[in-house]
Amino acid sequence: MSQPTRQQAEALDARDPLAEMRARFDPTSVDRDGRIYLDGNSLGPLPLGVKERLIETTMGQWGGDLISSWNDHDWMLLPRTTAAKIAPLIGAGPDQVICGDSTSVNLFKTLSAAMKLRPDRSVVISEIGNFPTDLYVAEALLSSVGGELRLIDDAETELRDALAPGDVAVTMLTQVDYRTGRKLELARTTEMVRHFGALMLWDLAHSAGAFAVDLAGVDADFAVGCGYKFLNGGPGAPAYLYAATRHLDRAAPVLAGWLGHRRPFEFMPDFEPAEGVGRFTVGTPPILSFAALDEALNVFRDVAPARLTQKAQSLTELFIACVDGFASDHGLQLASPRDAARRGAQVSYRHAGGYALMQALIAAGVVGDFRAPDIVRFGFAPSYLRHVDVWDAAERLRRILADGSWRDSRDHPRRAVT
Ligand SMILES: *Cc1c(COP(=O)(O)O)cnc(C)c1O
């Protein structure tokens, strides 16, 4: 694309089949003082209806109906019913997904269950640049049960050699790299891993809600993902976990808890796993958080995931085309793949003054984030962003770089969350 004009961005919006999704979000989040929110990959904005749902759950159900709400308002079913709304976004059946806990905890649950399914092998493969929590969970688990974490630099080029010795129990990869936005090809990667007799565990933290994912179609073994990023479930929202049907009744939960029991209210001393994916529930679900996530997922009702893919590609392509016009003059280096098929709903640049630059951008109403050591990161959620937002964000970035005003933020102390 040559240097795009704002009129071209408007024209793309005029024929955007997802344009009406924006109205499913609270204006407080998506229409405040010209702010352009490019951080929905870190904390999604507030969908309409969530506030009312939380008030009703708090005042009507918890406050009014008290403990009978577990039955009368189906609180007990929320881990399943919420998961059923996520299932179509990841190409899974409703019986293969359960919501609850955090992504980190779900990684532990799936990785430990997967390792038990390959008792004759003890190696776990991951990428050295994987999100740290994924690596910490794997290292801690392997140090307690025994096993080796085999870290590779790049799954696209090194996975086959790492699998070749035939000793790998599980390959655990995050589909979209949180720094660069690089997106791994789900089908080819899964097929290779399974060809070598290993199990495939996907982290979909930056995938679900951003583009179509087809877990069942690629025959993945396990997956986990996050509720508060592109799914907009609110800060610390419950995460989710997927298991292939063939594993559902064989996988033994290592974190066995009473609500994963077949009959929790018989209070038996021995753990008998529930049938199916419900066995991965551990303790009591946080109902207020579930109410928010369950309501937020209505944003995706009637939305064909393939349309999310198309729009995310269109938004990121436009941003790259706009920034191409001035990047090299100002020391911005594209860190994301140029090929849209190899990129998630995210575009990252390296810049020597990345933290200060992002602080200046945020002050100018373009909210992205910074990832050490030098990455400025922009998330392009297809559910509420318009092409004109993308164009305007690039224009503000151009101006801040051109007038050098970002240098004024250089001395700001770095805050805890970057
Ligand atoms: C955001 C993210 C997580 C978050 O884990 P929590 O336990 O929910 O805090 C995990 N893995 C990846 C790849 C992520 O991007």
The ligand as a Tripos MOL2 file, in Angstrom:
@<TRIPOS>MOLECULE
LIG
   15    15     1     0     0
SMALL
NO_CHARGES

@<TRIPOS>ATOM
      1 C1         -1.1330  -12.3880   29.1690 C.3       1 LIG1
      2 C2         -0.4820  -13.7060   29.0910 C.ar      1 LIG1
      3 C3         -0.5530  -14.5880   30.1670 C.ar      1 LIG1
      4 C4         -1.2260  -14.1350   31.4230 C.3       1 LIG1
      5 O1         -1.2290  -15.0520   32.4240 O.3       1 LIG1
      6 P1         -2.0990  -14.7760   33.7360 P.3       1 LIG1
      7 O2         -1.8250  -15.9440   34.5690 O.co2     1 LIG1
      8 O3         -3.5220  -14.6940   33.2940 O.co2     1 LIG1
      9 O4         -1.6420  -13.4950   34.3310 O.co2     1 LIG1
     10 C5          0.0090  -15.8410   30.0220 C.ar      1 LIG1
     11 N1          0.6340  -16.2090   28.8730 N.ar      1 LIG1
     12 C6          0.7210  -15.3610   27.8240 C.ar      1 LIG1
     13 C7          1.4040  -15.7940   26.5820 C.3       1 LIG1
     14 C8          0.1820  -14.0830   27.9060 C.ar      1 LIG1
     15 O5          0.2890  -13.2420   26.8990 O.3       1 LIG1
@<TRIPOS>BOND
     1     1     2 1
     2     2     3 ar
     3     2    14 ar
     4     3     4 1
     5     3    10 ar
     6     4     5 1
     7     5     6 1
     8     6     7 2
     9     6     8 1
    10     6     9 1
    11    10    11 ar
    12    11    12 ar
    13    12    13 1
    14    12    14 ar
    15    14    15 1
@<TRIPOS>SUBSTRUCTURE
     1 LIG1         1 GROUP 0 **** ****
